[in-house]
């Protein structure tokens, strides 16, 4: 069993990541297309299924891709591993700075926006990781 997991290469991570991204936004699209208020009032169980099932598949896909990218970067060459770690460091620092800035701004000027801070930080983190990876690749060229 352990050797089977050790040799598993996590195929199709990019396709699963695209599929999961579509599935996470599917409930929003479906709610916009169908009459959501009527379904919520008449059949709340159906509405919960409409939101639960796609988000469950998206969560499984994101977990698979996270573990897959982790093992691919861990088992890759040393330069890619170093680029990955430095990009994560850059993204974490950027997210931390943005977190403190957003908390200050939202507490004082828009307290309702505190509900959306995780969404904003997720986008900032992804963009910072991708930008950091590109800058760090340039450093090692």
PEVENRA-V925531 format. One line per field, one symbol per residue. ss: DSSP state (h for helix, s for strand, l for the rest). burial: b if it has 9 or more other C-alpha atoms within 8 Angstrom, else e. A space follows every 10 residues. Layout:
ss=???
burial=???
//
This chain:
ss=lhhhhhllll llhhhhhhhh hhhhhhhhhh hhhllhhhhh hhlhhhhhhh hhhhhhhhhh hhhhhhhhhh hhhhlllhhh hhhhhhhhhh hhhhhhhhhh hhhhhhhhhl hhhhhhhhhh hhhhhhhhhh hhhhhhhhhl l
burial=eeeeeeeeee eebeebbebb bebbebbeeb beeeebeebb eeebeebeeb beebbebbbe bbebbeebbe ebbeeeeeeb bebbebbbeb bbebbeebbe ebbebbbeeb eeebeebeee beebbbebbb ebbeebbeee e
//
